[in-house]
Each structure stands twice: as structure tokens, then as C-alpha cells.
Amino acid sequence: MIIDFFKIAFENLTRRKTRVFLTVLSIVISVGSLVALLSISQGLTNSIENIFEQMGRDKIYITSSSAAGMAFIPTSVFASNEFTDSEIAKIKKVDGIEDASPMAFDKVVASLDEESKIVYIAGIPLGKEEEVIREMQQLELSHGKDFEKNDKYKAILGCKYAKGEVFDEEVKLDDKISILGAKFKVIGFWNCFGNDADDSTIMIPIDIYKELMNKTTYNIIMAKAGSNYNISSVAEAVKTELRRERNLKEGEENFEVQTSDDIIDTFNQVMSTLDLLIIALSMVSLFVAGFVIMNSIYTSVLERKKEIGIFKAIGAKNSDIALFFIIETILISLLGGVIGLFAGFSIGRVVEYLTNSSLDSEMLIVTLDIRLISFAFVFSLILGLISTAYPALKAAKLNPVDAIRS
């Protein structure tokens, strides 16, 4: 009998193509928009986790300000509480620390020929100490050559310089850039990182940076823990050592120590909040889609009173009549859910392509996982079933005699 109901429901739907199309469209818009936004949100999470997997989960970020946020990206200037050479030496002696390297940066005026721009300049150590920073910053040359240990007034630039997106003209290898009266020879360009700050940063040897900026302190320390140590315990030991060195009590820290997992957890909390906001906003399209489905099924009940009366006259129960309309709704909801799923995912992939193309990096990774597929189907089915509850109940309670006469 159920199979017969499905056949009749399918035949009825094919006879009402326009109404079915509009109903399915409302579900597609509702499900598609939600899937698109959630897939993009999940894509951002995937890309961040992928970045940290490449860097390794054994890294510790020590920043001179709680405003650092994601410490490996130079997006703000820390004006106070910076780290000294003696503090770096203390950190290197902490049990579990395999290596630690300082990094310093600030904003300066850089000039190419007669054109000047305010940009970030970063000082990085050369030689063995550079390895930790290269791992954590994912520094890879696009073209040119790397620093050598005794390099002085040489610079490696972010990818935006080579594209002509900082100065009006493209910067080339062997060009000279003036910074605070000193001329630096361009020896290479980094691959794109995907953010404006890093991609427009000029990196120079840290000793020259300190001489140029007249500074002896550092904004960031990047440390690597040994493979046999618990990363959280090592991070806590670093924090304790810095408090002792600065005569600070617990809770009075003017610095921040974070592991890769800490940063990922913070990011995931932000993304979870964003997902809840997305779902809340999607309730608007949910309400519209539900109203369209309810209106469509209710109109169908009114149009098919005589048919319902005949079914009841030949022995159909109230539950059979209700099931008849529920089956129609299930077919419509599944169709809308499938189309909405792939439409939303397609939109996510288009956003992924446009984002990665504009940033010239794999910053966004949109995937279609089983959770999103399940969510799309369950969401569309629940939407349909809730919306059809009243019309199905109305149809089931029709008096067969009145229905046939109508």
C-alpha cells in the first residue's frame, strides 16, 4: 500500500509542475544558502588546521601583547613589554624547549626610486635560528635566493611587491629599496601568504633591523618543543619563567604564551559562534520556505477534497490520508534538499576559487563531508514535515460526504 501511495503522490506532483517547482525552489534557497555558508565556514576551519598541521603542533608562540591574537601574522605593532636577549636565553634553557628564535617588526617608510610607502619591516635571525621561524611562518621563496649567514643590507620581499601591488611599478631582483636612509638590495620574493600584512612585509637580517630601528628588543619569540614533551606543560613552564624574570604574579602577565592547539581552539570557538549566527539568520529563509510548503499542501487539500472523500468512502483511514500528503511532502523535500545541497556546495566552491585566486594562495579549503550532507537532508525533511503537519491533519479530518459533494 505504501508503494501505491508513492506512485499516486508522484503522479499528482507531475500534474502540478509549476506549484511543485516553486515549492522546491523555496527549499533549495533555504537549504542552499545554509549549506553554502556552513561549507565556507568549515572551509576556513579546514584551512587553518591545515596550516598548523604543516607548521607542526610542537610550536609555541610568545608575544609581547595580548593583542597579538594570531602571533605568527604581523598585524599589529607591540610598543611595550618586548622581549630582551636575556629573556630569550632563559626561554632556551626551559626544560622541553628545543630551540627559540626572536622576530621583530615595525612600520616604516620605504622608498623605491621617487615613490614612498608605509610598510612593515621585519627582522629575522639568520643561520640555524632561522629554521624555527621558517617552519612557523611557512617561508618559501617564489624566486630569487635566500639569506646567507653574513648578509647585511639585503632584503626578501612579500609577493605583492613583485606584482606591483605596493609600489606603482613591480619590484625586481637587484632593485634597491631605501629604508630610513639605508639602501637594501632585493635578493628574493616569498610565496604569497594570503594576507596583506605578510605579503607586503620587507624582511631583513635582524642585526641590521636593530641597528636601523635603534632597538634591542623583540616583538615575538617562536619556540619549538621537543618531541617527547607535553606541549602544554612546556608552554606553562615558559610562562612561569617569564613571570619570574619580570617579577610578575600569576594573572599579571604582560605577554602571552600560546601553543598551536590554543590558537586553533580559539579560532574554532569563533567559528562555532559564527555558525550559530549563520543558522539563526537562515531561520528567515526557513520560515519563508515553510510557509510556501504549507500553502502549497493546503491548497492541494482544498483542490482535492473530492478525491479525499472518495478515498475515505472506500475505506481509507484518517492516518492513510495524512500519510498520503506526508509522502508528497517527503518527495518534494528530498528533491529540494538534494538540489539545495549541491547548489550550496557549488556556491562554496566558487567562493573558494575566487578567494584563493585573489589571494594567490590556498587560504580556503571547501569540502563536502558526510555531516553536511546529513544535515542538508535532515534539515529539508524536518522543514517539510513541520510545514505539512497542519494541512495533512486538515485533510485527514475531512468528512467524506461533504468532501465528495464539494
GUZAFI-644018 format. One line per 10 residues: number of its first residue (from 0); their letters; for each residue x, z negated, y of C-alpha. Coordinates in nm, 2 decimals, always signed. Layout:
NUM	A	X:Z:Y | ...
// end
This chain:
0	MIIDFFKIAF	+0.00:+0.00:+0.00 | +0.28:-0.08:+0.24 | +0.43:+0.27:+0.18 | +0.09:+0.42:+0.27 | +0.08:+0.22:+0.59 | +0.43:+0.35:+0.68 | +0.31:+0.71:+0.62 | -0.01:+0.67:+0.83 | +0.19:+0.49:+1.10 | +0.44:+0.77:+1.11
10	ENLTRRKTRV	+0.17:+1.04:+1.13 | +0.00:+0.85:+1.41 | +0.32:+0.83:+1.61 | +0.39:+1.20:+1.57 | +0.04:+1.27:+1.72 | +0.12:+1.07:+2.03 | +0.46:+1.21:+2.12 | +0.45:+1.15:+2.49 | +0.35:+0.79:+2.47 | +0.59:+0.72:+2.19
20	FLTVLSIVIS	+0.87:+0.89:+2.39 | +0.80:+0.67:+2.70 | +0.79:+0.35:+2.48 | +1.11:+0.44:+2.30 | +1.27:+0.52:+2.64 | +1.19:+0.17:+2.77 | +1.36:+0.02:+2.46 | +1.66:+0.25:+2.49 | +1.71:+0.15:+2.86 | +1.67:-0.22:+2.77
30	VGSLVALLSI	+1.90:-0.22:+2.47 | +2.14:+0.04:+2.60 | +2.21:-0.14:+2.93 | +2.27:-0.47:+2.74 | +2.49:-0.31:+2.48 | +2.69:-0.13:+2.75 | +2.76:-0.44:+2.95 | +2.84:-0.66:+2.64 | +3.07:-0.39:+2.49 | +3.26:-0.37:+2.82
40	SQGLTNSIEN	+3.28:-0.75:+2.84 | +3.41:-0.76:+2.48 | +3.65:-0.48:+2.56 | +3.81:-0.68:+2.83 | +3.84:-0.98:+2.59 | +4.00:-0.75:+2.33 | +4.25:-0.61:+2.57 | +4.36:-0.95:+2.70 | +4.40:-1.08:+2.34 | +4.59:-0.76:+2.25
50	IFEQMGRDKI	+4.83:-0.81:+2.55 | +4.91:-1.17:+2.44 | +4.95:-1.07:+2.08 | +5.21:-0.82:+2.19 | +5.38:-1.08:+2.40 | +5.37:-1.34:+2.12 | +5.19:-1.67:+2.10 | +5.52:-1.86:+2.14 | +5.54:-1.82:+2.52 | +5.49:-2.10:+2.78
60	YITSSSAAGM	+5.41:-2.02:+3.15 | +5.53:-2.28:+3.40 | +5.41:-2.21:+3.75 | +5.46:-2.38:+4.08 | +5.10:-2.39:+4.18 | +4.77:-2.45:+4.00 | +4.65:-2.13:+4.18 | +4.87:-1.93:+3.96 | +4.59:-1.85:+3.72 | +4.74:-1.59:+3.50
70	AFIPTSVFAS	+5.10:-1.67:+3.57 | +5.26:-1.36:+3.43 | +5.09:-1.15:+3.70 | +5.24:-1.19:+4.05 | +4.92:-1.20:+4.25 | +4.99:-1.49:+4.49 | +5.28:-1.64:+4.67 | +5.37:-2.00:+4.60 | +5.50:-2.16:+4.91 | +5.59:-2.51:+4.79
80	NEFTDSEIAK	+5.68:-2.71:+4.48 | +5.90:-2.43:+4.35 | +6.15:-2.49:+4.07 | +6.52:-2.56:+4.11 | +6.81:-2.48:+3.89 | +6.84:-2.84:+3.77 | +6.48:-2.84:+3.66 | +6.53:-2.52:+3.46 | +6.83:-2.68:+3.30 | +6.62:-2.98:+3.20
90	IKKVDGIEDA	+6.35:-2.75:+3.05 | +6.60:-2.56:+2.84 | +6.70:-2.90:+2.69 | +6.34:-2.99:+2.58 | +6.32:-3.00:+2.21 | +6.15:-2.69:+2.08 | +6.24:-2.46:+2.38 | +6.44:-2.17:+2.26 | +6.50:-2.01:+2.59 | +6.37:-2.02:+2.95
100	SPMAFDKVVA	+6.41:-1.78:+3.24 | +6.32:-1.81:+3.61 | +6.15:-1.55:+3.82 | +6.10:-1.54:+4.20 | +5.89:-1.32:+4.42 | +5.75:-1.29:+4.77 | +5.61:-1.03:+5.01 | +5.85:-0.83:+5.22 | +5.86:-0.52:+5.44 | +6.01:-0.23:+5.25
110	SLDEESKIVY	+6.11:+0.10:+5.41 | +6.15:+0.45:+5.28 | +6.30:+0.68:+5.55 | +6.09:+0.60:+5.86 | +5.79:+0.46:+5.67 | +5.74:+0.08:+5.61 | +5.50:-0.10:+5.38 | +5.44:-0.47:+5.29 | +5.50:-0.50:+4.92 | +5.60:-0.76:+4.65
120	IAGIPLGKEE	+5.97:-0.80:+4.57 | +6.06:-0.98:+4.25 | +6.40:-1.12:+4.14 | +6.47:-1.13:+3.77 | +6.78:-1.25:+3.58 | +7.00:-1.00:+3.41 | +7.16:-1.02:+3.07 | +7.03:-1.25:+2.79 | +6.79:-1.44:+3.02 | +6.61:-1.12:+3.10
130	EVIREMQQLE	+6.48:-1.09:+2.74 | +6.22:-1.36:+2.77 | +6.08:-1.20:+3.09 | +6.08:-0.86:+2.94 | +5.88:-0.98:+2.64 | +5.63:-1.17:+2.85 | +5.60:-0.91:+3.13 | +5.59:-0.62:+2.87 | +5.86:-0.44:+3.08 | +5.92:-0.09:+2.96
140	LSHGKDFEKN	+6.08:+0.19:+3.16 | +5.89:+0.50:+3.23 | +6.20:+0.68:+3.33 | +6.54:+0.61:+3.47 | +6.78:+0.34:+3.34 | +6.77:-0.04:+3.31 | +6.97:-0.30:+3.50 | +7.32:-0.37:+3.39 | +7.46:-0.72:+3.40 | +7.67:-0.68:+3.71
150	DKYKAILGCK	+7.42:-0.46:+3.91 | +7.38:-0.57:+4.27 | +7.18:-0.36:+4.52 | +6.98:-0.17:+4.27 | +6.61:-0.17:+4.21 | +6.35:-0.08:+3.95 | +6.01:+0.00:+4.09 | +5.65:-0.01:+3.97 | +5.48:+0.31:+3.87 | +5.28:+0.35:+4.19
160	YAKGEVFDEE	+5.60:+0.44:+4.38 | +5.67:+0.74:+4.15 | +5.31:+0.86:+4.21 | +5.32:+0.84:+4.59 | +5.06:+0.57:+4.60 | +5.27:+0.32:+4.80 | +5.46:+0.54:+5.05 | +5.32:+0.87:+5.16 | +5.57:+1.06:+4.96 | +5.68:+1.00:+4.60
170	VKLDDKISIL	+5.99:+0.78:+4.55 | +6.25:+0.95:+4.33 | +6.55:+0.82:+4.13 | +6.86:+0.76:+4.35 | +6.64:+0.72:+4.67 | +6.73:+0.43:+4.89 | +6.48:+0.17:+4.99 | +6.55:-0.07:+5.28 | +6.45:-0.44:+5.24 | +6.54:-0.69:+5.51
180	GAKFKVIGFW	+6.84:-0.48:+5.63 | +6.97:-0.42:+5.28 | +6.96:-0.08:+5.10 | +6.87:-0.07:+4.73 | +6.93:+0.23:+4.51 | +6.63:+0.32:+4.29 | +6.75:+0.34:+3.93 | +6.42:+0.34:+3.74 | +6.05:+0.30:+3.72 | +5.84:+0.07:+3.50
190	NCFGNDADDS	+5.54:+0.19:+3.29 | +5.21:+0.11:+3.46 | +5.08:-0.25:+3.40 | +4.72:-0.18:+3.52 | +4.71:-0.40:+3.83 | +4.81:-0.32:+4.19 | +5.04:-0.61:+4.23 | +5.27:-0.54:+3.94 | +5.25:-0.16:+3.98 | +5.37:-0.18:+4.34
200	TIMIPIDIYK	+5.64:-0.45:+4.29 | +6.01:-0.39:+4.35 | +6.23:-0.57:+4.10 | +6.59:-0.66:+4.19 | +6.86:-0.89:+4.04 | +6.77:-1.25:+4.10 | +7.10:-1.34:+4.26 | +7.06:-1.07:+4.52 | +6.70:-1.18:+4.57 | +6.81:-1.53:+4.65
210	ELMNKTTYNI	+7.08:-1.41:+4.89 | +6.83:-1.17:+5.06 | +6.55:-1.42:+5.09 | +6.78:-1.72:+5.16 | +6.62:-1.91:+4.88 | +6.75:-2.13:+4.59 | +6.42:-2.19:+4.42 | +6.19:-2.00:+4.18 | +5.81:-1.94:+4.16 | +5.78:-1.91:+3.78
220	IMAKAGSNYN	+5.96:-2.02:+3.47 | +5.89:-1.83:+3.15 | +5.99:-2.01:+2.83 | +5.99:-1.93:+2.46 | +5.93:-2.19:+2.19 | +6.10:-2.20:+1.86 | +5.90:-2.05:+1.56 | +5.90:-2.38:+1.38 | +5.75:-2.58:+1.66 | +5.39:-2.65:+1.76
230	ISSVAEAVKT	+5.35:-2.46:+2.09 | +5.10:-2.71:+2.24 | +5.34:-3.01:+2.17 | +5.63:-2.82:+2.32 | +5.43:-2.74:+2.64 | +5.33:-3.11:+2.67 | +5.69:-3.21:+2.64 | +5.79:-2.97:+2.92 | +5.51:-3.12:+3.13 | +5.64:-3.47:+3.06
240	ELRRERNLKE	+6.00:-3.37:+3.15 | +5.89:-3.21:+3.48 | +5.69:-3.52:+3.57 | +5.99:-3.73:+3.50 | +6.22:-3.51:+3.71 | +5.98:-3.51:+4.00 | +5.88:-3.88:+3.97 | +5.51:-3.79:+3.93 | +5.24:-3.97:+3.73 | +5.01:-3.80:+3.49
250	GEENFEVQTS	+4.74:-3.62:+3.68 | +4.96:-3.58:+3.99 | +5.13:-3.26:+3.88 | +5.22:-3.01:+4.15 | +5.29:-2.75:+3.88 | +5.11:-2.61:+3.58 | +5.22:-2.56:+3.22 | +5.02:-2.32:+3.01 | +5.06:-2.16:+2.67 | +4.93:-1.81:+2.58
260	DDIIDTFNQV	+4.64:-1.98:+2.40 | +4.55:-2.18:+2.70 | +4.52:-1.87:+2.92 | +4.32:-1.69:+2.65 | +4.08:-1.99:+2.62 | +4.03:-1.99:+3.00 | +3.97:-1.62:+3.00 | +3.72:-1.65:+2.71 | +3.53:-1.92:+2.89 | +3.49:-1.70:+3.20
270	MSTLDLLIIA	+3.38:-1.40:+2.98 | +3.13:-1.62:+2.80 | +2.98:-1.72:+3.13 | +2.97:-1.36:+3.23 | +2.80:-1.26:+2.90 | +2.53:-1.52:+2.97 | +2.48:-1.38:+3.32 | +2.45:-1.03:+3.17 | +2.19:-1.14:+2.92 | +2.00:-1.32:+3.20
280	LSMVSLFVAG	+2.00:-1.01:+3.41 | +1.89:-0.80:+3.11 | +1.57:-1.01:+3.09 | +1.43:-0.80:+3.37 | +1.46:-0.48:+3.16 | +1.34:-0.68:+2.86 | +1.02:-0.78:+3.05 | +0.96:-0.42:+3.15 | +1.02:-0.28:+2.80 | +0.79:-0.55:+2.65
290	FVIMNSIYTS	+0.51:-0.46:+2.90 | +0.54:-0.09:+2.82 | +0.52:-0.16:+2.44 | +0.23:-0.39:+2.48 | +0.04:-0.15:+2.70 | +0.11:+0.14:+2.46 | -0.01:-0.05:+2.15 | -0.31:-0.20:+2.33 | -0.41:+0.15:+2.45 | -0.37:+0.27:+2.09
300	VLERKKEIGI	-0.61:-0.01:+1.97 | -0.87:+0.10:+2.22 | -0.84:+0.46:+2.13 | -0.86:+0.40:+1.75 | -1.15:+0.15:+1.74 | -1.35:+0.38:+1.51 | -1.05:+0.42:+1.28 | -1.00:+0.05:+1.26 | -1.37:-0.01:+1.19 | -1.36:+0.24:+0.90
310	FKAIGAKNSD	-1.06:+0.07:+0.75 | -1.23:-0.27:+0.77 | -1.56:-0.13:+0.63 | -1.37:-0.01:+0.32 | -1.22:-0.35:+0.26 | -0.91:-0.38:+0.49 | -0.83:-0.74:+0.58 | -0.75:-0.86:+0.93 | -0.39:-0.91:+0.82 | -0.38:-0.55:+0.70
320	IALFFIIETI	-0.50:-0.42:+1.04 | -0.24:-0.63:+1.22 | +0.03:-0.52:+0.98 | -0.07:-0.16:+1.05 | +0.02:-0.19:+1.42 | +0.32:-0.41:+1.35 | +0.46:-0.13:+1.13 | +0.42:+0.12:+1.41 | +0.60:-0.11:+1.65 | +0.88:-0.16:+1.39
330	LISLLGGVIG	+0.93:+0.21:+1.37 | +0.93:+0.25:+1.75 | +1.17:-0.05:+1.79 | +1.42:+0.07:+1.53 | +1.43:+0.42:+1.68 | +1.47:+0.28:+2.03 | +1.73:+0.03:+1.91 | +1.94:+0.30:+1.73 | +1.94:+0.53:+2.03 | +2.00:+0.24:+2.27
340	LFAGFSIGRV	+2.29:+0.12:+2.07 | +2.47:+0.45:+2.07 | +2.38:+0.52:+2.43 | +2.51:+0.18:+2.54 | +2.83:+0.22:+2.34 | +2.88:+0.57:+2.48 | +2.85:+0.44:+2.83 | +3.11:+0.17:+2.74 | +3.35:+0.44:+2.61 | +3.30:+0.64:+2.93
350	VEYLTNSSLD	+3.38:+0.33:+3.14 | +3.68:+0.27:+2.92 | +3.81:+0.62:+2.97 | +3.76:+0.61:+3.35 | +3.92:+0.27:+3.38 | +4.22:+0.34:+3.17 | +4.27:+0.68:+3.34 | +4.26:+0.53:+3.69 | +4.50:+0.25:+3.59 | +4.71:+0.47:+3.37
360	SEMLIVTLDI	+4.72:+0.21:+3.10 | +4.52:+0.08:+2.80 | +4.36:-0.20:+3.00 | +4.02:-0.18:+2.85 | +3.95:-0.15:+2.47 | +3.58:-0.10:+2.39 | +3.49:-0.13:+2.02 | +3.16:-0.13:+1.83 | +3.16:-0.43:+1.59 | +2.91:-0.55:+1.34
370	RLISFAFVFS	+2.79:-0.83:+1.57 | +2.70:-0.59:+1.85 | +2.52:-0.36:+1.60 | +2.33:-0.66:+1.45 | +2.24:-0.79:+1.80 | +2.10:-0.45:+1.91 | +1.88:-0.42:+1.60 | +1.76:-0.78:+1.61 | +1.70:-0.76:+1.99 | +1.49:-0.44:+1.97
380	LILGLISTAY	+1.29:-0.57:+1.67 | +1.21:-0.91:+1.84 | +1.13:-0.73:+2.16 | +0.88:-0.50:+1.97 | +0.72:-0.77:+1.76 | +0.67:-1.01:+2.05 | +0.52:-0.73:+2.26 | +0.28:-0.62:+1.99 | +0.15:-0.96:+1.89 | -0.15:-0.96:+2.12
390	PALKAAKLNP	-0.26:-0.60:+2.06 | -0.23:-0.64:+1.68 | -0.43:-0.97:+1.69 | -0.69:-0.79:+1.91 | -0.72:-0.51:+1.66 | -0.74:-0.75:+1.36 | -1.04:-0.93:+1.52 | -1.25:-0.62:+1.59 | -1.60:-0.63:+1.44 | -1.62:-0.33:+1.20
400	VDAIRS	-1.98:-0.24:+1.30 | -1.90:-0.25:+1.67 | -1.58:-0.06:+1.62 | -1.75:+0.22:+1.43 | -2.03:+0.25:+1.68 | -1.77:+0.28:+1.97
// end
